[in-house]
């Protein structure tokens, strides 16, 4: 019996997790606009928020998340995400991923808006990069990854998505067909003049999904990191962990310029 075909547009963490969990059900093709480590996942420094400490509690994490989101969050989704996080982290650990530890205990960081230490990290500020490498190793020889290929349109038949049209860096077109297509292309923060995102994050996936009839939601919500440092030749982030440990942002007169959520 012929196996079903799945196309995932993207090779970041969301794309890799999906591919890993559907390996038994589909033959998977993953498409990357750049190389397979292009994207924002590899640039994620801070870590993963999850209730792992004995003095922490799920309700506290839910409260902190709603507060940080000015209660504009989808409460049901916040609760689902946070309550399932410990099991997801255990599955990740069982798959061979190693978080930073001391004497067998996780080193839990603290970041802005969190009341407790609940940030798991790997390699200090290399969590995103290590997660990407970990999943690519798990997927090696089990999926087909096509790099330097940009998705430009979703293909439809009788109102249903059946594939994707792509163009490579030589401007050669190629159509791929599958039983299911998933957009895991990240956001669009790369369009701004000053940002810390991968420059390829220009919203292509959102655009082709919208043109094909997909619903879009909450596009007005985009994070602008308050401690992006801009130099003459480069820009870089001053880690969220700095504020989590008590640092405050001030202006040239020493006045506090941002609210600290506790």
N, C-alpha and C positions, 0 to 999 in steps of 0.2 A: 504494500500500500504506500503510495507516494505521500511523503511528509508535507505538511503545510509550510509555506514560505512566509517569513516575516522580514520586513525592512524596517530598520531603526535609523532615523536620520539624526546623527549625533554619536559621539563616542565618550561623552563625559560620564559622571557617576550615575545619573539617572538611567542613561542608555545602557550602561554596563550592568547595572543591577537587574534591569528588565531582561536583558539578553541572558544573563546567568540563570535567572529563575524560569526562563522559558525554553532552555536548551532541550529539554526532554520532549517538548511539544512542537517545536518549529526548527526548520533550517533558517538560520539568521544571517542576514547581510546588514552590516553597519556602514554608514556613509559618513565621512568626515570632510568638512570644508577645507581643513588644513591637513596636518598629520594627525594621527590618532590621539595624540596628547594635546591637541589644540583645544582651547576652551578655558572656562573659568574654574573648573574643578581643580586643576593642577595649581592654581593660584590661591586656593583657599588655605589660609594660614592657621586660623584660630583653633579649629577642632569641631567636635560634635557635642551638643548639649544633650545630656541624658542623666536621669536620676540613677546614680550608682552608689552614692555615699550613704552610710547608715543614718546620718542625721538629716538627710534630704527627704523630700516627699513629692509624689506626683502632683498633688494639689498645689504645692508651692511653685512648681515649675509651670503649671498651667496658669496660675495667677501672674507670675512674672511675664509670661509670654503675652497674655492679654493686656497687661499694663504697658508693655513695650509697644504694642500695636494700637495703643489708644482705644482699645475695645472695638476696633473696626474689624477684628479677626472673625473668621468663621469659627465659632466656638466649638461646634461639633468636630470640625477637622483638627483644631488644636488639641482637643482631648484625645482624639484617635491617634494622632501623631505621637504625643507625649507618652500615652499609656502603652503604646506598642514599641516605643524606642528601646527599652531594656532588652526585649526579646530579639530585636533586630541587631543590637550590638553583640549579644551573645552568639547569634548566628554568624556574624562577621568574624568574631574571634575564633569560632569553631572552624571557619574556612581557612584559618591560618594568619589572619591579620593581627599585628602586634601593636597595641597601644603602649605609650610610655608608662613604665612602672618603676617602682622602687621596692625591693624586697617583696615582690609578688603583689604589691598594692598599686592600683592605678593612681597616677599623678593627675589629680583633678584640678583644672584651672578655673578661674572665675573671670567672667566678662561682664560688660555693661548690662544693667537691668536684672542680672541674676543675684538672688539673695544668698545662694549657696554655691560651693564649688561643685560644678557638674560638667565641666568641659573636658572630654576625653580628647587627647591629641597624640600624634605620632611623629617622632623625629622633631620634637619641639614645634616649629611653625611649618612643618612639611606635611601636615595631615592630608591635604588634598592631593598632593603629588604622590604620596605613598599609597593612598586609596586607589588612584588611577592605575598605578603600576600593578597593584595587587589584583585588581579585577582583570586587567589585560593579561596577566599571567594565568588567571583562572579560565579565561576565554581562549587562550592560545590554542590554535588548531581545532577549535570547536565552532568558531564563527568565521565568516568572511568579512574582513575589514577593507573597505575601499577608501583610500586617502586622496587628498587634493581634488575632491569632487564636490561641487556645489549643487544642492537641490534647488531647482528653479520653478518647478510646478508639480502639483499632485495630479495624477492621471485618474480620470473617472469614467465609469461605464454605468449607465442606467442609475445615476445618482449615488453610486458607491465608489469609494476610492480603491483603485486596483494596482496602483504603482506610483512611481515618481520619475520625473524627467530631470536629468542632471547635465551639467556641463563641467568639463575638467579645465585645467589651467591652459590647455592648448585650444580651448574653445570648441572641443569636440563634444557633441551631444550623445547621450546614452539614456535609454529608457530601461527601467527595472520594474518588473511586475511581481506582485506577491498577494497572498491572501489577506494580509494586514500590513498597514503602514503606521508607524508611530513617530511623532515629532518629539524629539528630545534635544532641541537645538539651543536651549538657553535663552537669554533675554536679548536686550537691545542697547545696553548701556555703553557699548563701544561707539555709539554715534556721537557722544558728547565730546567736547574739546578736551576736558580734563577728566580722566577716569583711571581706574586701576584694573579694568577688565581686559580680557583678551580683545585685541582690535577687530577680530573677526566676529564679535558679538554684535551684529547689526540688525537683528530681528528678521532675518530671511524666513525662518521657520514659521514665525507668527504670520508673516505676510502671505506665504503660500497656503497656509492653513485657512486663513481668512478668505482668500480668493476661491478656495475650494468649497467654502460654505461652513467651515468650523466656527463655533462660537468663541469669542474672546472675552476675557473678563479681567478687570482690575489692572488694566495696562497703565493706569496713572500711578501705581505703586512701584517705585523704583528706589533702591537704596543709594544715597549719596554718603559715602563714608566721611565722617567729620574730621578724620585725621589722615587725609591724603597729603603727603608732603611733596611739593613740587620744586625741583631744583632746576638748574640751567640745562642739564643734559638728560635728566630722568625724573620719574615720579615713583614714589613708593609709599606703602602704608606703614603708619605707626600702629602697631597691633592693638586690636580691641582689648587684649589682655592688660594693657597698660592702664586703661580706664577701669577695668574690672578690679585692679589692685588698688584703686583709689586716686589715680591721676585725674586732674581737672583741667579743662580747657579755659584759658584766659586770654584776654586781649593785651595790647601793649601797655595798658594801665594796670594790669593785674586783676581785672574784673572777670568774674565767671561769665562765660558766654553761652553755656549750654546747660540744660536741665539734667541733673543726674537722677535717674529713676531707681528707686530702691523698693 
